[in-house]
């Protein structure tokens, strides 16, 4: 289970339509549908009742939705709290230690 699949699920929940949800997520509709199917397989049941006119949540869909919303909220918080470094590598501060010799043998 990954965050992308959860985000796709929540988009379908809000749109109640796979095509509009795919457009909103900037993915092809078959890719979104396949991701939802993989999520359903992982969870052991259908999340949506699909029809020509759209989609409706199943009991399982209703049950997992609040948990998935919290996962997305926490993920967004972590991304803001711990942004990726913009340039270069992060180096430890302080003097580098020569790991080949024990500390007592240094001159």
KOLGU-443728 format. One record per atom (N, C-alpha, C, O, CB): residue number from 1; atom name; residue in one letter; y, z, x. Coordinates in Angstrom, 3 decimals. Glycine has a CB too. Layout:
N
NUM, CA, A, Y, Z, X
...
END
This chain:
107
1, N, X, -1.172, 0.000, 0.857
1, CA, X, 0.000, 0.000, 0.000
1, C, X, 1.230, 0.000, 0.899
1, O, X, 1.331, 0.800, 1.829
1, CB, X, 0.001, 1.228, -0.973
2, N, X, 2.148, -0.890, 0.618
2, CA, X, 3.356, -0.921, 1.425
2, C, X, 4.599, -0.945, 0.536
2, O, X, 4.525, -1.205, -0.665
2, CB, X, 3.344, -2.136, 2.360
3, N, X, 5.711, -0.672, 1.147
3, CA, X, 6.979, -0.538, 0.413
3, C, X, 7.368, -1.846, -0.268
3, O, X, 7.961, -1.829, -1.346
3, CB, X, 8.102, -0.093, 1.362
4, N, X, 7.041, -2.971, 0.346
4, CA, X, 7.395, -4.259, -0.252
4, C, X, 6.712, -4.429, -1.610
4, O, X, 7.350, -4.848, -2.576
4, CB, X, 7.004, -5.418, 0.690
5, N, X, 5.421, -4.106, -1.689
5, CA, X, 4.696, -4.215, -2.956
5, C, X, 5.301, -3.280, -4.005
5, O, X, 5.410, -3.635, -5.179
5, CB, X, 3.200, -3.893, -2.753
6, N, X, 5.683, -2.107, -3.573
6, CA, X, 6.290, -1.135, -4.500
6, C, X, 7.622, -1.675, -5.013
6, O, X, 7.923, -1.552, -6.200
6, CB, X, 6.498, 0.248, -3.803
7, N, X, 8.414, -2.268, -4.137
7, CA, X, 9.698, -2.846, -4.554
7, C, X, 9.473, -3.993, -5.543
7, O, X, 10.225, -4.127, -6.508
7, CB, X, 10.494, -3.349, -3.324
8, N, X, 8.457, -4.813, -5.318
8, CA, X, 8.134, -5.896, -6.252
8, C, X, 7.740, -5.326, -7.612
8, O, X, 8.175, -5.822, -8.651
8, CB, X, 6.996, -6.778, -5.692
9, N, X, 6.916, -4.284, -7.597
9, CA, X, 6.500, -3.638, -8.839
9, C, X, 7.714, -3.157, -9.625
9, O, X, 7.807, -3.391, -10.830
9, CB, X, 5.554, -2.463, -8.546
10, N, X, 8.641, -2.487, -8.951
10, CA, X, 9.824, -1.961, -9.635
10, C, X, 10.719, -3.078, -10.154
10, O, X, 11.348, -2.926, -11.201
10, CB, X, 10.616, -1.060, -8.698
11, N, X, 10.785, -4.192, -9.443
11, CA, X, 11.568, -5.332, -9.927
11, C, X, 10.966, -5.887, -11.213
11, O, X, 11.695, -6.225, -12.146
11, CB, X, 11.642, -6.435, -8.853
12, N, X, 9.638, -5.983, -11.267
12, CA, X, 8.994, -6.459, -12.497
12, C, X, 9.209, -5.449, -13.619
12, O, X, 9.416, -5.842, -14.767
12, CB, X, 7.477, -6.699, -12.269
13, N, X, 9.163, -4.159, -13.309
13, CA, X, 9.430, -3.127, -14.324
13, C, X, 10.806, -3.323, -14.949
13, O, X, 10.962, -3.210, -16.165
13, CB, X, 9.328, -1.719, -13.705
14, N, X, 11.789, -3.611, -14.130
14, CA, X, 13.160, -3.746, -14.622
14, C, X, 13.391, -5.074, -15.330
14, O, X, 14.107, -5.128, -16.330
14, CB, X, 14.139, -3.604, -13.477
15, N, X, 12.794, -6.137, -14.820
15, CA, X, 13.005, -7.471, -15.389
15, C, X, 12.050, -7.773, -16.549
15, O, X, 12.370, -8.555, -17.444
15, CB, X, 12.840, -8.527, -14.305
16, N, X, 10.870, -7.137, -16.518
16, CA, X, 9.794, -7.414, -17.478
16, C, X, 9.433, -8.895, -17.514
16, O, X, 9.058, -9.447, -18.549
16, CB, X, 10.201, -6.949, -18.876
17, N, X, 9.560, -9.516, -16.339
17, CA, X, 9.285, -10.939, -16.203
17, C, X, 9.027, -11.225, -14.728
17, O, X, 9.857, -10.905, -13.876
17, CB, X, 10.468, -11.810, -16.756
18, N, X, 7.884, -11.823, -14.426
18, CA, X, 7.510, -12.065, -13.035
18, C, X, 8.421, -13.089, -12.359
18, O, X, 8.769, -12.936, -11.188
18, CB, X, 6.070, -12.534, -12.961
19, N, X, 8.802, -14.121, -13.086
19, CA, X, 9.653, -15.153, -12.497
19, C, X, 11.022, -14.603, -12.131
19, O, X, 11.518, -14.853, -11.033
19, CB, X, 9.806, -16.325, -13.456
20, N, X, 11.637, -13.854, -13.043
20, CA, X, 12.956, -13.268, -12.745
20, C, X, 12.860, -12.225, -11.636
20, O, X, 13.749, -12.132, -10.790
20, CB, X, 13.560, -12.630, -14.009
21, N, X, 11.784, -11.442, -11.640
21, CA, X, 11.598, -10.443, -10.578
21, C, X, 11.450, -11.122, -9.220
21, O, X, 11.996, -10.649, -8.224
21, CB, X, 10.359, -9.563, -10.868
22, N, X, 10.716, -12.225, -9.178
22, CA, X, 10.547, -12.960, -7.917
22, C, X, 11.879, -13.500, -7.429
22, O, X, 12.202, -13.414, -6.244
22, CB, X, 9.543, -14.114, -8.088
23, N, X, 12.646, -14.055, -8.349
23, CA, X, 13.968, -14.576, -7.981
23, C, X, 14.834, -13.443, -7.428
23, O, X, 15.521, -13.614, -6.421
23, CB, X, 14.661, -15.245, -9.207
24, N, X, 14.797, -12.312, -8.079
24, CA, X, 15.586, -11.146, -7.651
24, C, X, 15.164, -10.661, -6.258
24, O, X, 15.999, -10.211, -5.473
24, CB, X, 15.437, -10.000, -8.670
25, N, X, 13.873, -10.756, -5.961
25, CA, X, 13.354, -10.300, -4.666
25, C, X, 13.375, -11.398, -3.601
25, O, X, 12.959, -11.174, -2.464
25, CB, X, 11.937, -9.784, -4.833
26, N, X, 13.860, -12.582, -3.975
26, CA, X, 13.928, -13.714, -3.046
26, C, X, 12.565, -14.112, -2.491
26, O, X, 12.421, -14.376, -1.297
26, CB, X, 14.855, -13.381, -1.904
27, N, X, 11.570, -14.152, -3.369
27, CA, X, 10.236, -14.607, -2.991
27, C, X, 9.743, -15.586, -4.053
27, O, X, 10.271, -15.638, -5.163
27, CB, X, 9.248, -13.402, -2.832
28, N, X, 8.737, -16.349, -3.697
28, CA, X, 8.122, -17.249, -4.667
28, C, X, 7.331, -16.419, -5.678
28, O, X, 6.755, -15.386, -5.334
28, CB, X, 7.201, -18.294, -3.958
29, N, X, 7.311, -16.876, -6.906
29, CA, X, 6.620, -16.134, -7.967
29, C, X, 5.123, -15.931, -7.660
29, O, X, 4.607, -14.841, -7.910
29, CB, X, 6.779, -16.871, -9.301
30, N, X, 4.413, -16.932, -7.133
30, CA, X, 3.008, -16.692, -6.800
30, C, X, 2.812, -15.592, -5.743
30, O, X, 1.830, -14.852, -5.790
30, CB, X, 2.381, -17.979, -6.310
31, N, X, 3.745, -15.492, -4.799
31, CA, X, 3.657, -14.442, -3.773
31, C, X, 3.844, -13.061, -4.392
31, O, X, 3.131, -12.116, -4.056
31, CB, X, 4.711, -14.671, -2.670
32, N, X, 4.809, -12.958, -5.297
32, CA, X, 5.046, -11.688, -5.978
32, C, X, 3.835, -11.319, -6.827
32, O, X, 3.392, -10.171, -6.806
32, CB, X, 6.318, -11.765, -6.853
33, N, X, 3.301, -12.275, -7.569
33, CA, X, 2.127, -12.007, -8.412
33, C, X, 0.935, -11.560, -7.578
33, O, X, 0.213, -10.640, -7.961
33, CB, X, 1.755, -13.253, -9.223
34, N, X, 0.729, -12.215, -6.433
34, CA, X, -0.378, -11.838, -5.553
34, C, X, -0.199, -10.420, -5.011
34, O, X, -1.167, -9.665, -4.911
34, CB, X, -0.495, -12.832, -4.393
35, N, X, 1.031, -10.061, -4.663
35, CA, X, 1.303, -8.701, -4.166
35, C, X, 1.026, -7.661, -5.251
35, O, X, 0.455, -6.605, -4.976
35, CB, X, 2.769, -8.583, -3.681
36, N, X, 1.430, -7.962, -6.475
36, CA, X, 1.183, -7.043, -7.593
36, C, X, -0.322, -6.920, -7.836
36, O, X, -0.820, -5.825, -8.097
36, CB, X, 1.907, -7.532, -8.884
37, N, X, -1.039, -8.027, -7.754
37, CA, X, -2.496, -7.986, -7.934
37, C, X, -3.163, -7.136, -6.857
37, O, X, -4.104, -6.398, -7.151
37, CB, X, -3.079, -9.407, -7.913
38, N, X, -2.691, -7.229, -5.617
38, CA, X, -3.244, -6.398, -4.543
38, C, X, -2.948, -4.921, -4.811
38, O, X, -3.798, -4.062, -4.582
38, CB, X, -2.664, -6.823, -3.168
39, N, X, -1.745, -4.634, -5.294
39, CA, X, -1.380, -3.258, -5.627
39, C, X, -2.265, -2.736, -6.760
39, O, X, -2.718, -1.592, -6.719
39, CB, X, 0.113, -3.170, -6.025
40, N, X, -2.508, -3.565, -7.762
40, CA, X, -3.386, -3.170, -8.868
40, C, X, -4.797, -2.888, -8.363
40, O, X, -5.447, -1.948, -8.821
40, CB, X, -3.420, -4.265, -9.950
41, N, X, -5.264, -3.690, -7.432
41, CA, X, -6.593, -3.465, -6.862
41, C, X, -6.633, -2.136, -6.100
41, O, X, -7.602, -1.383, -6.205
41, CB, X, -6.987, -4.632, -5.926
42, N, X, -5.588, -1.859, -5.344
42, CA, X, -5.519, -0.591, -4.599
42, C, X, -5.500, 0.613, -5.536
42, O, X, -6.082, 1.655, -5.235
42, CB, X, -4.275, -0.568, -3.702
43, N, X, -4.828, 0.461, -6.672
43, CA, X, -4.694, 1.579, -7.616
43, C, X, -5.841, 1.647, -8.624
43, O, X, -5.984, 2.640, -9.338
43, CB, X, -3.378, 1.468, -8.359
44, N, X, -6.645, 0.608, -8.682
44, CA, X, -7.825, 0.647, -9.536
44, C, X, -7.612, 0.252, -10.985
44, O, X, -8.420, 0.601, -11.846
44, CB, X, -8.381, 1.984, -9.505
45, N, X, -6.530, -0.474, -11.270
45, CA, X, -6.318, -0.910, -12.639
45, C, X, -5.056, -1.713, -12.793
45, O, X, -4.230, -1.764, -11.882
45, CB, X, -6.278, 0.264, -13.556
46, N, X, -4.897, -2.350, -13.955
46, CA, X, -3.709, -3.174, -14.192
46, C, X, -2.451, -2.328, -14.376
46, O, X, -2.483, -1.261, -14.987
46, CB, X, -3.919, -4.052, -15.415
47, N, X, -1.352, -2.828, -13.836
47, CA, X, -0.056, -2.168, -13.987
47, C, X, 0.751, -2.793, -15.119
47, O, X, 1.637, -2.156, -15.689
47, CB, X, 0.735, -2.240, -12.679
48, N, X, 0.434, -4.045, -15.438
48, CA, X, 1.169, -4.779, -16.471
48, C, X, 0.206, -5.491, -17.407
48, O, X, -0.886, -5.897, -17.010
48, CB, X, 2.136, -5.792, -15.835
49, N, X, 0.628, -5.632, -18.649
49, CA, X, -0.007, -6.545, -19.584
49, C, X, 0.840, -7.802, -19.509
49, O, X, 2.022, -7.789, -19.852
49, CB, X, -0.102, -5.951, -21.072
50, N, X, 0.229, -8.879, -19.062
50, CA, X, 0.962, -10.129, -18.863
50, C, X, 0.843, -11.006, -20.112
50, O, X, -0.209, -11.071, -20.747
50, CB, X, 0.432, -10.885, -17.614
51, N, X, 1.941, -11.675, -20.444
51, CA, X, 1.922, -12.642, -21.542
51, C, X, 2.816, -13.815, -21.165
51, O, X, 3.497, -13.783, -20.140
51, CB, X, 2.392, -11.990, -22.887
52, N, X, 2.809, -14.840, -21.992
52, CA, X, 3.639, -16.013, -21.736
52, C, X, 5.120, -15.637, -21.761
52, O, X, 5.923, -16.226, -21.038
52, CB, X, 3.349, -17.117, -22.771
53, N, X, 5.475, -14.673, -22.579
53, CA, X, 6.883, -14.299, -22.726
53, C, X, 7.344, -13.245, -21.721
53, O, X, 8.546, -13.009, -21.597
53, CB, X, 7.125, -13.792, -24.118
54, N, X, 6.421, -12.605, -21.003
54, CA, X, 6.850, -11.594, -20.040
54, C, X, 5.746, -10.621, -19.688
54, O, X, 4.566, -10.969, -19.710
54, CB, X, 8.029, -10.839, -20.576
55, N, X, 6.135, -9.402, -19.365
55, CA, X, 5.183, -8.378, -18.941
55, C, X, 5.599, -7.023, -19.522
55, O, X, 6.786, -6.733, -19.677
55, CB, X, 5.100, -8.310, -17.387
56, N, X, 4.608, -6.216, -19.833
56, CA, X, 4.829, -4.855, -20.310
56, C, X, 3.997, -3.909, -19.451
56, O, X, 2.906, -4.262, -19.004
56, CB, X, 4.460, -4.714, -21.829
57, N, X, 4.513, -2.723, -19.226
57, CA, X, 3.789, -1.734, -18.428
57, C, X, 2.559, -1.214, -19.172
57, O, X, 2.575, -1.039, -20.391
57, CB, X, 4.713, -0.568, -18.061
58, N, X, 1.500, -0.972, -18.409
58, CA, X, 0.314, -0.301, -18.937
58, C, X, 0.503, 1.202, -18.762
58, O, X, 1.521, 1.645, -18.230
58, CB, X, -0.992, -0.795, -18.219
59, N, X, -0.470, 1.981, -19.206
59, CA, X, -0.408, 3.435, -18.978
59, C, X, -0.331, 3.751, -17.493
59, O, X, 0.436, 4.613, -17.065
59, CB, X, -1.632, 4.133, -19.599
60, N, X, -1.138, 3.040, -16.713
60, CA, X, -1.110, 3.250, -15.260
60, C, X, 0.263, 2.898, -14.706
60, O, X, 0.794, 3.617, -13.860
60, CB, X, -2.202, 2.404, -14.560
61, N, X, 0.838, 1.805, -15.174
61, CA, X, 2.174, 1.407, -14.734
61, C, X, 3.219, 2.474, -15.024
61, O, X, 4.048, 2.803, -14.176
61, CB, X, 2.575, 0.109, -15.400
62, N, X, 3.161, 3.013, -16.248
62, CA, X, 4.090, 4.095, -16.600
62, C, X, 3.865, 5.332, -15.742
62, O, X, 4.816, 6.024, -15.378
62, CB, X, 3.944, 4.459, -18.075
63, N, X, 2.607, 5.609, -15.421
63, CA, X, 2.286, 6.810, -14.638
63, C, X, 2.788, 6.722, -13.200
63, O, X, 3.270, 7.710, -12.648
63, CB, X, 0.786, 7.042, -14.636
64, N, X, 2.675, 5.530, -12.589
64, CA, X, 3.049, 5.423, -11.172
64, C, X, 4.527, 5.129, -10.958
64, O, X, 5.052, 5.372, -9.872
64, CB, X, 2.233, 4.346, -10.511
65, N, X, 5.199, 4.616, -11.966
65, CA, X, 6.596, 4.197, -11.789
65, C, X, 7.500, 5.289, -11.224
65, O, X, 8.206, 5.024, -10.251
65, CB, X, 7.151, 3.736, -13.105
66, N, X, 7.519, 6.508, -11.781
66, CA, X, 8.431, 7.518, -11.213
66, C, X, 8.104, 7.874, -9.756
66, O, X, 9.000, 8.190, -8.973
66, CB, X, 8.387, 8.783, -12.060
67, N, X, 6.840, 7.821, -9.407
67, CA, X, 6.446, 8.118, -8.022
67, C, X, 6.908, 7.005, -7.080
67, O, X, 7.389, 7.265, -5.978
67, CB, X, 4.910, 8.298, -7.919
68, N, X, 6.754, 5.767, -7.535
68, CA, X, 7.206, 4.633, -6.729
68, C, X, 8.728, 4.619, -6.590
68, O, X, 9.250, 4.250, -5.537
68, CB, X, 6.725, 3.317, -7.347
69, N, X, 9.437, 5.014, -7.637
69, CA, X, 10.902, 5.096, -7.545
69, C, X, 11.317, 6.107, -6.489
69, O, X, 12.262, 5.872, -5.737
69, CB, X, 11.515, 5.476, -8.907
70, N, X, 10.612, 7.233, -6.430
70, CA, X, 10.926, 8.246, -5.414
70, C, X, 10.619, 7.734, -4.008
70, O, X, 11.364, 8.009, -3.067
70, CB, X, 10.138, 9.537, -5.685
71, N, X, 9.527, 6.993, -3.867
71, CA, X, 9.186, 6.429, -2.556
71, C, X, 10.303, 5.507, -2.078
71, O, X, 10.703, 5.568, -0.915
71, CB, X, 7.842, 5.660, -2.621
72, N, X, 10.804, 4.657, -2.961
72, CA, X, 11.891, 3.738, -2.595
72, C, X, 13.158, 4.521, -2.260
72, O, X, 13.852, 4.189, -1.299
72, CB, X, 12.169, 2.733, -3.741
73, N, X, 13.467, 5.556, -3.042
73, CA, X, 14.650, 6.382, -2.755
73, C, X, 14.529, 7.034, -1.384
73, O, X, 15.488, 7.031, -0.613
73, CB, X, 14.837, 7.463, -3.842
74, N, X, 13.382, 7.584, -1.077
74, CA, X, 13.178, 8.228, 0.223
74, C, X, 13.232, 7.212, 1.363
74, O, X, 13.783, 7.492, 2.428
74, CB, X, 11.834, 8.965, 0.245
75, N, X, 12.667, 6.052, 1.134
75, CA, X, 12.698, 5.002, 2.146
75, C, X, 14.124, 4.577, 2.447
75, O, X, 14.494, 4.427, 3.611
75, CB, X, 11.877, 3.799, 1.693
76, N, X, 14.930, 4.382, 1.407
76, CA, X, 16.333, 3.996, 1.608
76, C, X, 17.101, 5.096, 2.331
76, O, X, 17.930, 4.804, 3.193
76, CB, X, 17.004, 3.683, 0.259
77, N, X, 16.839, 6.353, 1.991
77, CA, X, 17.488, 7.469, 2.673
77, C, X, 17.148, 7.451, 4.168
77, O, X, 18.033, 7.595, 5.012
77, CB, X, 17.061, 8.813, 2.038
78, N, X, 15.859, 7.273, 4.489
78, CA, X, 15.444, 7.269, 5.886
78, C, X, 16.048, 6.108, 6.659
78, O, X, 16.431, 6.269, 7.817
78, CB, X, 13.937, 7.216, 5.980
79, N, X, 16.136, 4.948, 6.035
79, CA, X, 16.742, 3.793, 6.713
79, C, X, 18.206, 4.048, 7.030
79, O, X, 18.695, 3.625, 8.078
79, CB, X, 16.608, 2.532, 5.849
80, N, X, 18.913, 4.733, 6.139
80, CA, X, 20.322, 5.049, 6.386
80, C, X, 20.466, 6.177, 7.406
80, O, X, 21.364, 6.146, 8.248
80, CB, X, 21.019, 5.437, 5.075
81, N, X, 19.586, 7.164, 7.330
81, CA, X, 19.675, 8.321, 8.222
81, C, X, 19.262, 7.986, 9.650
81, O, X, 19.772, 8.578, 10.601
81, CB, X, 18.812, 9.449, 7.696
82, N, X, 18.343, 7.041, 9.804
82, CA, X, 17.824, 6.690, 11.116
82, C, X, 17.901, 5.178, 11.326
82, O, X, 16.877, 4.494, 11.320
82, CB, X, 16.375, 7.186, 11.275
83, N, X, 19.113, 4.659, 11.512
83, CA, X, 19.249, 3.206, 11.702
83, C, X, 18.626, 2.773, 13.021
83, O, X, 18.489, 3.560, 13.957
83, CB, X, 20.733, 2.788, 11.658
84, N, X, 18.256, 1.508, 13.068
84, CA, X, 17.697, 0.949, 14.295
84, C, X, 18.780, 0.902, 15.364
84, O, X, 19.950, 0.691, 15.046
84, CB, X, 17.108, -0.467, 14.046
85, N, X, 18.404, 1.099, 16.641
85, CA, X, 19.394, 0.946, 17.715
85, C, X, 19.932, -0.485, 17.716
85, O, X, 19.189, -1.438, 17.485
85, CB, X, 18.769, 1.296, 19.101
86, N, X, 21.221, -0.621, 17.976
86, CA, X, 21.822, -1.946, 17.917
86, C, X, 21.606, -2.761, 19.178
86, O, X, 21.500, -3.985, 19.103
86, CB, X, 23.283, -1.823, 17.653
87, N, X, 21.540, -2.127, 20.317
87, CA, X, 21.377, -2.894, 21.552
87, C, X, 20.638, -2.056, 22.584
87, O, X, 20.830, -0.844, 22.677
87, CB, X, 22.749, -3.350, 22.106
88, N, X, 19.806, -2.714, 23.342
88, CA, X, 19.131, -2.048, 24.448
88, C, X, 18.110, -1.034, 23.999
88, O, X, 17.854, -0.853, 22.809
88, CB, X, 20.127, -1.384, 25.321
89, N, X, 17.541, -0.386, 24.972
89, CA, X, 16.544, 0.631, 24.692
89, C, X, 17.179, 1.999, 24.786
89, O, X, 18.133, 2.205, 25.536
89, CB, X, 15.356, 0.519, 25.653
90, N, X, 16.658, 2.907, 24.039
90, CA, X, 17.135, 4.288, 24.117
90, C, X, 16.450, 4.929, 25.314
90, O, X, 15.225, 4.901, 25.429
90, CB, X, 16.841, 5.090, 22.784
91, N, X, 17.246, 5.502, 26.197
91, CA, X, 16.700, 6.147, 27.391
91, C, X, 16.965, 7.639, 27.311
91, O, X, 18.002, 8.073, 26.809
91, CB, X, 17.313, 5.548, 28.686
92, N, X, 16.028, 8.407, 27.804
92, CA, X, 16.258, 9.851, 27.796
92, C, X, 17.412, 10.207, 28.726
92, O, X, 17.624, 9.560, 29.752
92, CB, X, 14.982, 10.609, 28.211
93, N, X, 18.146, 11.236, 28.353
93, CA, X, 19.247, 11.676, 29.199
93, C, X, 18.695, 12.571, 30.302
93, O, X, 17.603, 13.126, 30.180
93, CB, X, 20.329, 12.421, 28.369
94, N, X, 19.453, 12.701, 31.361
94, CA, X, 19.028, 13.551, 32.460
94, C, X, 18.405, 12.731, 33.568
94, O, X, 18.310, 11.507, 33.488
94, CB, X, 18.051, 14.601, 31.975
95, N, X, 17.995, 13.417, 34.575
95, CA, X, 17.441, 12.771, 35.759
95, C, X, 15.982, 12.397, 35.531
95, O, X, 15.212, 13.174, 34.966
95, CB, X, 17.572, 13.686, 36.984
96, N, X, 15.618, 11.218, 35.970
96, CA, X, 14.231, 10.772, 35.858
96, C, X, 13.364, 11.547, 36.834
96, O, X, 13.792, 11.852, 37.947
96, CB, X, 14.115, 9.253, 36.120
97, N, X, 12.164, 11.861, 36.424
97, CA, X, 11.252, 12.628, 37.255
97, C, X, 10.185, 11.710, 37.820
97, O, X, 9.655, 10.853, 37.113
97, CB, X, 10.614, 13.775, 36.457
98, N, X, 9.874, 11.888, 39.080
98, CA, X, 8.793, 11.123, 39.699
98, C, X, 7.485, 11.778, 39.289
98, O, X, 7.183, 12.894, 39.712
98, CB, X, 8.939, 11.063, 41.269
99, N, X, 6.714, 11.086, 38.469
99, CA, X, 5.498, 11.687, 37.929
99, C, X, 4.329, 11.654, 38.905
99, O, X, 3.271, 12.215, 38.620
99, CB, X, 5.108, 10.986, 36.662
100, N, X, 4.506, 10.997, 40.064
100, CA, X, 3.401, 10.924, 41.026
100, C, X, 3.232, 12.216, 41.804
100, O, X, 2.134, 12.522, 42.267
100, CB, X, 3.622, 9.776, 41.991
101, N, X, 4.296, 12.968, 41.952
101, CA, X, 4.228, 14.213, 42.711
101, C, X, 4.502, 15.383, 41.782
101, O, X, 5.336, 15.277, 40.884
101, CB, X, 5.234, 14.204, 43.889
102, N, X, 3.816, 16.487, 41.984
102, CA, X, 4.145, 17.671, 41.183
102, C, X, 5.553, 18.153, 41.513
102, O, X, 6.031, 17.894, 42.618
102, CB, X, 3.118, 18.803, 41.428
103, N, X, 6.226, 18.833, 40.616
103, CA, X, 7.606, 19.273, 40.821
103, C, X, 7.809, 20.125, 42.068
103, O, X, 8.878, 20.061, 42.675
103, CB, X, 8.063, 20.040, 39.631
104, N, X, 6.828, 20.914, 42.468
104, CA, X, 6.999, 21.789, 43.627
104, C, X, 6.995, 21.034, 44.952
104, O, X, 7.467, 21.590, 45.944
104, CB, X, 5.912, 22.827, 43.642
105, N, X, 6.497, 19.815, 45.029
105, CA, X, 6.421, 19.093, 46.291
105, C, X, 7.643, 18.224, 46.561
105, O, X, 7.707, 17.547, 47.587
105, CB, X, 5.191, 18.241, 46.308
106, N, X, 8.610, 18.236, 45.653
106, CA, X, 9.830, 17.422, 45.884
106, C, X, 10.709, 18.057, 46.933
106, O, X, 10.731, 19.276, 47.102
106, CB, X, 10.630, 17.243, 44.580
107, N, X, 11.430, 17.211, 47.631
107, CA, X, 12.332, 17.711, 48.663
107, C, X, 13.755, 17.655, 48.186
107, O, X, 14.668, 18.035, 48.919
107, CB, X, 12.181, 16.918, 49.952
END
